[in-house]
Amino acid sequence: MSKNQFRFYATVSDRGQIFIPKALQNYFGIKSRDKVSFIVDDDGKVVFMKKRGGKEL
């Protein structure tokens, strides 16, 4: 992991929901009702992005 990367962990609820850590909410400027996307690469890596105006950041 490079020095520009960071790692967070989340627990999946019984309803299949995850909590986005506050540090990530602040970093991406995520607020209630915002849309986010999870993109899974061929190698299994997941990319998390906030959507803005129908486009990913």
CHARMM-style PDB file with segment names, atoms N, HN, CA, C and O in Angstrom:
ATOM      1  N   MET     1       0.847  -1.177   0.000  1.00  0.00      PROA
ATOM      2  CA  MET     1       0.000   0.000   0.000  1.00  0.00      PROA
ATOM      3  C   MET     1       0.891   1.239   0.000  1.00  0.00      PROA
ATOM      4  O   MET     1       1.794   1.363   0.827  1.00  0.00      PROA
ATOM      5  N   SER     2       0.632   2.146  -0.928  1.00  0.00      PROA
ATOM      6  HN  SER     2      -0.101   2.045  -1.600  1.00  0.00      PROA
ATOM      7  CA  SER     2       1.453   3.357  -0.992  1.00  0.00      PROA
ATOM      8  C   SER     2       1.052   4.328   0.112  1.00  0.00      PROA
ATOM      9  O   SER     2       0.021   4.147   0.761  1.00  0.00      PROA
ATOM     10  N   LYS     3       1.867   5.359   0.323  1.00  0.00      PROA
ATOM     11  HN  LYS     3       2.704   5.507  -0.203  1.00  0.00      PROA
ATOM     12  CA  LYS     3       1.583   6.307   1.395  1.00  0.00      PROA
ATOM     13  C   LYS     3       0.352   7.160   1.099  1.00  0.00      PROA
ATOM     14  O   LYS     3      -0.196   7.776   2.014  1.00  0.00      PROA
ATOM     15  N   ASN     4      -0.098   7.211  -0.166  1.00  0.00      PROA
ATOM     16  HN  ASN     4       0.347   6.711  -0.909  1.00  0.00      PROA
ATOM     17  CA  ASN     4      -1.300   7.966  -0.509  1.00  0.00      PROA
ATOM     18  C   ASN     4      -2.573   7.151  -0.358  1.00  0.00      PROA
ATOM     19  O   ASN     4      -3.670   7.683  -0.528  1.00  0.00      PROA
ATOM     20  N   GLN     5      -2.444   5.872  -0.042  1.00  0.00      PROA
ATOM     21  HN  GLN     5      -1.553   5.440   0.096  1.00  0.00      PROA
ATOM     22  CA  GLN     5      -3.600   5.014   0.139  1.00  0.00      PROA
ATOM     23  C   GLN     5      -3.910   4.875   1.618  1.00  0.00      PROA
ATOM     24  O   GLN     5      -3.027   5.017   2.464  1.00  0.00      PROA
ATOM     25  N   PHE     6      -5.153   4.599   1.918  1.00  0.00      PROA
ATOM     26  HN  PHE     6      -5.870   4.483   1.231  1.00  0.00      PROA
ATOM     27  CA  PHE     6      -5.535   4.328   3.291  1.00  0.00      PROA
ATOM     28  C   PHE     6      -6.565   3.211   3.280  1.00  0.00      PROA
ATOM     29  O   PHE     6      -7.180   2.933   2.250  1.00  0.00      PROA
ATOM     30  N   ARG     7      -6.750   2.572   4.426  1.00  0.00      PROA
ATOM     31  HN  ARG     7      -6.251   2.798   5.263  1.00  0.00      PROA
ATOM     32  CA  ARG     7      -7.620   1.408   4.513  1.00  0.00      PROA
ATOM     33  C   ARG     7      -8.624   1.597   5.632  1.00  0.00      PROA
ATOM     34  O   ARG     7      -8.285   2.045   6.727  1.00  0.00      PROA
ATOM     35  N   PHE     8      -9.872   1.247   5.333  1.00  0.00      PROA
ATOM     36  HN  PHE     8     -10.147   0.884   4.443  1.00  0.00      PROA
ATOM     37  CA  PHE     8     -10.938   1.288   6.314  1.00  0.00      PROA
ATOM     38  C   PHE     8     -11.663  -0.048   6.286  1.00  0.00      PROA
ATOM     39  O   PHE     8     -11.645  -0.752   5.276  1.00  0.00      PROA
ATOM     40  N   TYR     9     -12.288  -0.388   7.379  1.00  0.00      PROA
ATOM     41  HN  TYR     9     -12.302   0.183   8.199  1.00  0.00      PROA
ATOM     42  CA  TYR     9     -13.075  -1.607   7.461  1.00  0.00      PROA
ATOM     43  C   TYR     9     -14.511  -1.242   7.805  1.00  0.00      PROA
ATOM     44  O   TYR     9     -14.757  -0.256   8.500  1.00  0.00      PROA
ATOM     45  N   ALA    10     -15.452  -2.031   7.322  1.00  0.00      PROA
ATOM     46  HN  ALA    10     -15.253  -2.832   6.757  1.00  0.00      PROA
ATOM     47  CA  ALA    10     -16.868  -1.808   7.616  1.00  0.00      PROA
ATOM     48  C   ALA    10     -17.505  -3.161   7.909  1.00  0.00      PROA
ATOM     49  O   ALA    10     -17.035  -4.196   7.437  1.00  0.00      PROA
ATOM     50  N   THR    11     -18.568  -3.139   8.684  1.00  0.00      PROA
ATOM     51  HN  THR    11     -18.949  -2.298   9.067  1.00  0.00      PROA
ATOM     52  CA  THR    11     -19.326  -4.342   8.999  1.00  0.00      PROA
ATOM     53  C   THR    11     -20.633  -4.304   8.222  1.00  0.00      PROA
ATOM     54  O   THR    11     -21.299  -3.271   8.160  1.00  0.00      PROA
ATOM     55  N   VAL    12     -20.992  -5.427   7.638  1.00  0.00      PROA
ATOM     56  HN  VAL    12     -20.451  -6.266   7.689  1.00  0.00      PROA
ATOM     57  CA  VAL    12     -22.248  -5.526   6.899  1.00  0.00      PROA
ATOM     58  C   VAL    12     -23.360  -5.840   7.890  1.00  0.00      PROA
ATOM     59  O   VAL    12     -23.238  -6.766   8.692  1.00  0.00      PROA
ATOM     60  N   SER    13     -24.444  -5.071   7.837  1.00  0.00      PROA
ATOM     61  HN  SER    13     -24.542  -4.318   7.186  1.00  0.00      PROA
ATOM     62  CA  SER    13     -25.573  -5.289   8.746  1.00  0.00      PROA
ATOM     63  C   SER    13     -26.385  -6.500   8.290  1.00  0.00      PROA
ATOM     64  O   SER    13     -26.147  -7.050   7.215  1.00  0.00      PROA
ATOM     65  N   ASP    14     -27.342  -6.905   9.116  1.00  0.00      PROA
ATOM     66  HN  ASP    14     -27.536  -6.458   9.990  1.00  0.00      PROA
ATOM     67  CA  ASP    14     -28.239  -8.010   8.772  1.00  0.00      PROA
ATOM     68  C   ASP    14     -29.037  -7.715   7.511  1.00  0.00      PROA
ATOM     69  O   ASP    14     -29.481  -8.633   6.821  1.00  0.00      PROA
ATOM     70  N   ARG    15     -29.217  -6.440   7.213  1.00  0.00      PROA
ATOM     71  HN  ARG    15     -28.857  -5.694   7.774  1.00  0.00      PROA
ATOM     72  CA  ARG    15     -29.958  -6.022   6.021  1.00  0.00      PROA
ATOM     73  C   ARG    15     -29.053  -5.840   4.808  1.00  0.00      PROA
ATOM     74  O   ARG    15     -29.522  -5.391   3.762  1.00  0.00      PROA
ATOM     75  N   GLY    16     -27.760  -6.177   4.920  1.00  0.00      PROA
ATOM     76  HN  GLY    16     -27.380  -6.542   5.770  1.00  0.00      PROA
ATOM     77  CA  GLY    16     -26.827  -6.073   3.806  1.00  0.00      PROA
ATOM     78  C   GLY    16     -26.280  -4.673   3.590  1.00  0.00      PROA
ATOM     79  O   GLY    16     -25.714  -4.386   2.535  1.00  0.00      PROA
ATOM     80  N   GLN    17     -26.439  -3.800   4.570  1.00  0.00      PROA
ATOM     81  HN  GLN    17     -26.899  -4.032   5.427  1.00  0.00      PROA
ATOM     82  CA  GLN    17     -25.968  -2.426   4.457  1.00  0.00      PROA
ATOM     83  C   GLN    17     -24.592  -2.291   5.085  1.00  0.00      PROA
ATOM     84  O   GLN    17     -24.235  -3.035   5.999  1.00  0.00      PROA
ATOM     85  N   ILE    18     -23.817  -1.324   4.579  1.00  0.00      PROA
ATOM     86  HN  ILE    18     -24.107  -0.720   3.836  1.00  0.00      PROA
ATOM     87  CA  ILE    18     -22.531  -1.013   5.193  1.00  0.00      PROA
ATOM     88  C   ILE    18     -22.526   0.449   5.620  1.00  0.00      PROA
ATOM     89  O   ILE    18     -23.219   1.286   5.043  1.00  0.00      PROA
ATOM     90  N   PHE    19     -21.742   0.730   6.628  1.00  0.00      PROA
ATOM     91  HN  PHE    19     -21.179   0.050   7.097  1.00  0.00      PROA
ATOM     92  CA  PHE    19     -21.559   2.083   7.123  1.00  0.00      PROA
ATOM     93  C   PHE    19     -20.308   2.642   6.459  1.00  0.00      PROA
ATOM     94  O   PHE    19     -19.253   2.010   6.494  1.00  0.00      PROA
ATOM     95  N   ILE    20     -20.417   3.824   5.855  1.00  0.00      PROA
ATOM     96  HN  ILE    20     -21.275   4.337   5.826  1.00  0.00      PROA
ATOM     97  CA  ILE    20     -19.251   4.481   5.268  1.00  0.00      PROA
ATOM     98  C   ILE    20     -18.582   5.289   6.374  1.00  0.00      PROA
ATOM     99  O   ILE    20     -19.194   6.207   6.921  1.00  0.00      PROA
ATOM    100  N   PRO    21     -17.335   4.963   6.713  1.00  0.00      PROA
ATOM    101  CA  PRO    21     -16.655   5.685   7.801  1.00  0.00      PROA
ATOM    102  C   PRO    21     -16.661   7.197   7.577  1.00  0.00      PROA
ATOM    103  O   PRO    21     -16.565   7.670   6.445  1.00  0.00      PROA
ATOM    104  N   LYS    22     -16.774   7.937   8.662  1.00  0.00      PROA
ATOM    105  HN  LYS    22     -16.852   7.553   9.582  1.00  0.00      PROA
ATOM    106  CA  LYS    22     -16.856   9.406   8.620  1.00  0.00      PROA
ATOM    107  C   LYS    22     -15.677  10.016   7.862  1.00  0.00      PROA
ATOM    108  O   LYS    22     -15.855  10.994   7.135  1.00  0.00      PROA
ATOM    109  N   ALA    23     -14.488   9.460   8.021  1.00  0.00      PROA
ATOM    110  HN  ALA    23     -14.344   8.666   8.612  1.00  0.00      PROA
ATOM    111  CA  ALA    23     -13.317   9.991   7.310  1.00  0.00      PROA
ATOM    112  C   ALA    23     -13.517   9.913   5.794  1.00  0.00      PROA
ATOM    113  O   ALA    23     -13.122  10.831   5.076  1.00  0.00      PROA
ATOM    114  N   LEU    24     -14.121   8.835   5.303  1.00  0.00      PROA
ATOM    115  HN  LEU    24     -14.442   8.090   5.886  1.00  0.00      PROA
ATOM    116  CA  LEU    24     -14.395   8.722   3.865  1.00  0.00      PROA
ATOM    117  C   LEU    24     -15.528   9.652   3.445  1.00  0.00      PROA
ATOM    118  O   LEU    24     -15.482  10.239   2.364  1.00  0.00      PROA
ATOM    119  N   GLN    25     -16.543   9.788   4.295  1.00  0.00      PROA
ATOM    120  HN  GLN    25     -16.580   9.311   5.173  1.00  0.00      PROA
ATOM    121  CA  GLN    25     -17.626  10.725   3.993  1.00  0.00      PROA
ATOM    122  C   GLN    25     -17.062  12.136   3.828  1.00  0.00      PROA
ATOM    123  O   GLN    25     -17.430  12.854   2.898  1.00  0.00      PROA
ATOM    124  N   ASN    26     -16.176  12.522   4.730  1.00  0.00      PROA
ATOM    125  HN  ASN    26     -15.878  11.939   5.485  1.00  0.00      PROA
ATOM    126  CA  ASN    26     -15.559  13.848   4.650  1.00  0.00      PROA
ATOM    127  C   ASN    26     -14.671  13.975   3.419  1.00  0.00      PROA
ATOM    128  O   ASN    26     -14.723  14.988   2.720  1.00  0.00      PROA
ATOM    129  N   TYR    27     -13.856  12.956   3.147  1.00  0.00      PROA
ATOM    130  HN  TYR    27     -13.814  12.134   3.715  1.00  0.00      PROA
ATOM    131  CA  TYR    27     -12.923  12.976   2.023  1.00  0.00      PROA
ATOM    132  C   TYR    27     -13.658  13.156   0.694  1.00  0.00      PROA
ATOM    133  O   TYR    27     -13.243  13.949  -0.151  1.00  0.00      PROA
ATOM    134  N   PHE    28     -14.766  12.405   0.516  1.00  0.00      PROA
ATOM    135  HN  PHE    28     -15.103  11.761   1.202  1.00  0.00      PROA
ATOM    136  CA  PHE    28     -15.520  12.455  -0.736  1.00  0.00      PROA
ATOM    137  C   PHE    28     -16.632  13.498  -0.713  1.00  0.00      PROA
ATOM    138  O   PHE    28     -17.268  13.736  -1.740  1.00  0.00      PROA
ATOM    139  N   GLY    29     -16.880  14.126   0.439  1.00  0.00      PROA
ATOM    140  HN  GLY    29     -16.363  13.933   1.273  1.00  0.00      PROA
ATOM    141  CA  GLY    29     -17.971  15.093   0.542  1.00  0.00      PROA
ATOM    142  C   GLY    29     -19.332  14.428   0.442  1.00  0.00      PROA
ATOM    143  O   GLY    29     -20.264  15.003  -0.121  1.00  0.00      PROA
ATOM    144  N   ILE    30     -19.456  13.225   0.981  1.00  0.00      PROA
ATOM    145  HN  ILE    30     -18.699  12.758   1.439  1.00  0.00      PROA
ATOM    146  CA  ILE    30     -20.701  12.467   0.908  1.00  0.00      PROA
ATOM    147  C   ILE    30     -21.659  12.947   1.987  1.00  0.00      PROA
ATOM    148  O   ILE    30     -21.308  13.066   3.161  1.00  0.00      PROA
ATOM    149  N   LYS    31     -22.890  13.218   1.542  1.00  0.00      PROA
ATOM    150  HN  LYS    31     -23.175  13.121   0.588  1.00  0.00      PROA
ATOM    151  CA  LYS    31     -23.949  13.630   2.450  1.00  0.00      PROA
ATOM    152  C   LYS    31     -25.128  12.671   2.304  1.00  0.00      PROA
ATOM    153  O   LYS    31     -25.159  11.852   1.385  1.00  0.00      PROA
ATOM    154  N   SER    32     -26.082  12.775   3.199  1.00  0.00      PROA
ATOM    155  HN  SER    32     -26.057  13.440   3.945  1.00  0.00      PROA
ATOM    156  CA  SER    32     -27.271  11.932   3.152  1.00  0.00      PROA
ATOM    157  C   SER    32     -27.930  12.004   1.776  1.00  0.00      PROA
ATOM    158  O   SER    32     -28.074  13.083   1.202  1.00  0.00      PROA
ATOM    159  N   ARG    33     -28.322  10.856   1.262  1.00  0.00      PROA
ATOM    160  HN  ARG    33     -28.204   9.979   1.728  1.00  0.00      PROA
ATOM    161  CA  ARG    33     -29.019  10.709  -0.023  1.00  0.00      PROA
ATOM    162  C   ARG    33     -28.110  10.835  -1.244  1.00  0.00      PROA
ATOM    163  O   ARG    33     -28.597  10.711  -2.368  1.00  0.00      PROA
ATOM    164  N   ASP    34     -26.806  11.078  -1.067  1.00  0.00      PROA
ATOM    165  HN  ASP    34     -26.411  11.179  -0.154  1.00  0.00      PROA
ATOM    166  CA  ASP    34     -25.874  11.079  -2.202  1.00  0.00      PROA
ATOM    167  C   ASP    34     -25.775   9.677  -2.773  1.00  0.00      PROA
ATOM    168  O   ASP    34     -26.010   8.697  -2.067  1.00  0.00      PROA
ATOM    169  N   LYS    35     -25.433   9.580  -4.036  1.00  0.00      PROA
ATOM    170  HN  LYS    35     -25.243  10.376  -4.610  1.00  0.00      PROA
ATOM    171  CA  LYS    35     -25.232   8.302  -4.716  1.00  0.00      PROA
ATOM    172  C   LYS    35     -23.744   7.979  -4.760  1.00  0.00      PROA
ATOM    173  O   LYS    35     -22.914   8.858  -4.988  1.00  0.00      PROA
ATOM    174  N   VAL    36     -23.417   6.709  -4.540  1.00  0.00      PROA
ATOM    175  HN  VAL    36     -24.091   5.995  -4.355  1.00  0.00      PROA
ATOM    176  CA  VAL    36     -22.043   6.229  -4.659  1.00  0.00      PROA
ATOM    177  C   VAL    36     -22.058   4.986  -5.527  1.00  0.00      PROA
ATOM    178  O   VAL    36     -23.090   4.328  -5.657  1.00  0.00      PROA
ATOM    179  N   SER    37     -20.929   4.666  -6.115  1.00  0.00      PROA
ATOM    180  HN  SER    37     -20.090   5.201  -6.010  1.00  0.00      PROA
ATOM    181  CA  SER    37     -20.843   3.459  -6.932  1.00  0.00      PROA
ATOM    182  C   SER    37     -19.681   2.600  -6.460  1.00  0.00      PROA
ATOM    183  O   SER    37     -18.685   3.096  -5.935  1.00  0.00      PROA
ATOM    184  N   PHE    38     -19.839   1.300  -6.663  1.00  0.00      PROA
ATOM    185  HN  PHE    38     -20.649   0.897  -7.090  1.00  0.00      PROA
ATOM    186  CA  PHE    38     -18.804   0.319  -6.377  1.00  0.00      PROA
ATOM    187  C   PHE    38     -18.520  -0.391  -7.691  1.00  0.00      PROA
ATOM    188  O   PHE    38     -19.402  -1.048  -8.245  1.00  0.00      PROA
ATOM    189  N   ILE    39     -17.303  -0.266  -8.192  1.00  0.00      PROA
ATOM    190  HN  ILE    39     -16.587   0.267  -7.742  1.00  0.00      PROA
ATOM    191  CA  ILE    39     -16.914  -0.864  -9.461  1.00  0.00      PROA
ATOM    192  C   ILE    39     -15.935  -1.995  -9.162  1.00  0.00      PROA
ATOM    193  O   ILE    39     -14.913  -1.780  -8.510  1.00  0.00      PROA
ATOM    194  N   VAL    40     -16.250  -3.205  -9.640  1.00  0.00      PROA
ATOM    195  HN  VAL    40     -17.081  -3.379 -10.170  1.00  0.00      PROA
ATOM    196  CA  VAL    40     -15.401  -4.368  -9.381  1.00  0.00      PROA
ATOM    197  C   VAL    40     -14.572  -4.644 -10.621  1.00  0.00      PROA
ATOM    198  O   VAL    40     -15.113  -4.910 -11.694  1.00  0.00      PROA
ATOM    199  N   ASP    41     -13.233  -4.579 -10.467  1.00  0.00      PROA
ATOM    200  HN  ASP    41     -12.793  -4.363  -9.595  1.00  0.00      PROA
ATOM    201  CA  ASP    41     -12.310  -4.890 -11.564  1.00  0.00      PROA
ATOM    202  C   ASP    41     -12.226  -6.399 -11.765  1.00  0.00      PROA
ATOM    203  O   ASP    41     -12.671  -7.175 -10.919  1.00  0.00      PROA
ATOM    204  N   ASP    42     -11.649  -6.803 -12.894  1.00  0.00      PROA
ATOM    205  HN  ASP    42     -11.287  -6.172 -13.581  1.00  0.00      PROA
ATOM    206  CA  ASP    42     -11.489  -8.223 -13.204  1.00  0.00      PROA
ATOM    207  C   ASP    42     -10.677  -8.966 -12.150  1.00  0.00      PROA
ATOM    208  O   ASP    42     -10.881 -10.160 -11.931  1.00  0.00      PROA
ATOM    209  N   ASP    43      -9.751  -8.253 -11.495  1.00  0.00      PROA
ATOM    210  HN  ASP    43      -9.585  -7.283 -11.674  1.00  0.00      PROA
ATOM    211  CA  ASP    43      -8.904  -8.905 -10.488  1.00  0.00      PROA
ATOM    212  C   ASP    43      -9.554  -8.924  -9.101  1.00  0.00      PROA
ATOM    213  O   ASP    43      -8.930  -9.364  -8.136  1.00  0.00      PROA
ATOM    214  N   GLY    44     -10.810  -8.447  -8.990  1.00  0.00      PROA
ATOM    215  HN  GLY    44     -11.317  -8.089  -9.774  1.00  0.00      PROA
ATOM    216  CA  GLY    44     -11.520  -8.459  -7.718  1.00  0.00      PROA
ATOM    217  C   GLY    44     -11.379  -7.182  -6.914  1.00  0.00      PROA
ATOM    218  O   GLY    44     -11.997  -7.051  -5.857  1.00  0.00      PROA
ATOM    219  N   LYS    45     -10.582  -6.239  -7.386  1.00  0.00      PROA
ATOM    220  HN  LYS    45     -10.080  -6.346  -8.244  1.00  0.00      PROA
ATOM    221  CA  LYS    45     -10.418  -4.958  -6.685  1.00  0.00      PROA
ATOM    222  C   LYS    45     -11.696  -4.138  -6.837  1.00  0.00      PROA
ATOM    223  O   LYS    45     -12.270  -4.068  -7.924  1.00  0.00      PROA
ATOM    224  N   VAL    46     -12.141  -3.516  -5.738  1.00  0.00      PROA
ATOM    225  HN  VAL    46     -11.675  -3.573  -4.855  1.00  0.00      PROA
ATOM    226  CA  VAL    46     -13.352  -2.701  -5.760  1.00  0.00      PROA
ATOM    227  C   VAL    46     -12.967  -1.226  -5.710  1.00  0.00      PROA
ATOM    228  O   VAL    46     -12.193  -0.804  -4.852  1.00  0.00      PROA
ATOM    229  N   VAL    47     -13.511  -0.457  -6.631  1.00  0.00      PROA
ATOM    230  HN  VAL    47     -14.140  -0.800  -7.329  1.00  0.00      PROA
ATOM    231  CA  VAL    47     -13.287   0.985  -6.677  1.00  0.00      PROA
ATOM    232  C   VAL    47     -14.566   1.656  -6.197  1.00  0.00      PROA
ATOM    233  O   VAL    47     -15.652   1.353  -6.691  1.00  0.00      PROA
ATOM    234  N   PHE    48     -14.444   2.563  -5.239  1.00  0.00      PROA
ATOM    235  HN  PHE    48     -13.562   2.809  -4.838  1.00  0.00      PROA
ATOM    236  CA  PHE    48     -15.564   3.280  -4.642  1.00  0.00      PROA
ATOM    237  C   PHE    48     -15.529   4.716  -5.140  1.00  0.00      PROA
ATOM    238  O   PHE    48     -14.491   5.374  -5.061  1.00  0.00      PROA
ATOM    239  N   MET    49     -16.659   5.212  -5.654  1.00  0.00      PROA
ATOM    240  HN  MET    49     -17.502   4.678  -5.718  1.00  0.00      PROA
ATOM    241  CA  MET    49     -16.701   6.572  -6.172  1.00  0.00      PROA
ATOM    242  C   MET    49     -18.007   7.240  -5.795  1.00  0.00      PROA
ATOM    243  O   MET    49     -19.053   6.593  -5.739  1.00  0.00      PROA
ATOM    244  N   LYS    50     -17.945   8.536  -5.538  1.00  0.00      PROA
ATOM    245  HN  LYS    50     -17.096   9.062  -5.584  1.00  0.00      PROA
ATOM    246  CA  LYS    50     -19.159   9.329  -5.354  1.00  0.00      PROA
ATOM    247  C   LYS    50     -19.623   9.785  -6.722  1.00  0.00      PROA
ATOM    248  O   LYS    50     -18.810  10.161  -7.566  1.00  0.00      PROA
ATOM    249  N   LYS    51     -20.922   9.753  -6.943  1.00  0.00      PROA
ATOM    250  HN  LYS    51     -21.583   9.448  -6.257  1.00  0.00      PROA
ATOM    251  CA  LYS    51     -21.469  10.236  -8.209  1.00  0.00      PROA
ATOM    252  C   LYS    51     -21.826  11.708  -8.060  1.00  0.00      PROA
ATOM    253  O   LYS    51     -22.344  12.128  -7.025  1.00  0.00      PROA
ATOM    254  N   ARG    52     -21.550  12.479  -9.086  1.00  0.00      PROA
ATOM    255  HN  ARG    52     -21.129  12.138  -9.927  1.00  0.00      PROA
ATOM    256  CA  ARG    52     -21.881  13.908  -9.107  1.00  0.00      PROA
ATOM    257  C   ARG    52     -22.542  14.212 -10.432  1.00  0.00      PROA
ATOM    258  O   ARG    52     -21.929  14.053 -11.488  1.00  0.00      PROA
ATOM    259  N   GLY    53     -23.790  14.650 -10.386  1.00  0.00      PROA
ATOM    260  HN  GLY    53     -24.288  14.779  -9.529  1.00  0.00      PROA
ATOM    261  CA  GLY    53     -24.496  15.037 -11.610  1.00  0.00      PROA
ATOM    262  C   GLY    53     -24.547  13.926 -12.635  1.00  0.00      PROA
ATOM    263  O   GLY    53     -24.470  14.187 -13.836  1.00  0.00      PROA
ATOM    264  N   GLY    54     -24.677  12.687 -12.179  1.00  0.00      PROA
ATOM    265  HN  GLY    54     -24.740  12.475 -11.204  1.00  0.00      PROA
ATOM    266  CA  GLY    54     -24.742  11.539 -13.079  1.00  0.00      PROA
ATOM    267  C   GLY    54     -23.391  11.015 -13.505  1.00  0.00      PROA
ATOM    268  O   GLY    54     -23.318  10.019 -14.225  1.00  0.00      PROA
ATOM    269  N   LYS    55     -22.305  11.665 -13.075  1.00  0.00      PROA
ATOM    270  HN  LYS    55     -22.364  12.474 -12.490  1.00  0.00      PROA
ATOM    271  CA  LYS    55     -20.962  11.214 -13.439  1.00  0.00      PROA
ATOM    272  C   LYS    55     -20.154  10.922 -12.182  1.00  0.00      PROA
ATOM    273  O   LYS    55     -20.340  11.566 -11.149  1.00  0.00      PROA
ATOM    274  N   GLU    56     -19.246   9.939 -12.279  1.00  0.00      PROA
ATOM    275  HN  GLU    56     -19.095   9.416 -13.118  1.00  0.00      PROA
ATOM    276  CA  GLU    56     -18.356   9.642 -11.182  1.00  0.00      PROA
ATOM    277  C   GLU    56     -17.306  10.720 -11.057  1.00  0.00      PROA
ATOM    278  O   GLU    56     -16.941  11.364 -12.041  1.00  0.00      PROA
ATOM    279  N   LEU    57     -16.820  10.915  -9.846  1.00  0.00      PROA
ATOM    280  HN  LEU    57     -17.116  10.392  -9.047  1.00  0.00      PROA
ATOM    281  CA  LEU    57     -15.715  11.863  -9.626  1.00  0.00      PROA
ATOM    282  C   LEU    57     -14.443  11.309 -10.197  1.00  0.00      PROA
ATOM    283  OT1 LEU    57     -13.397  11.953 -10.115  1.00  0.00      PROA
TER     284      LEU     57
END
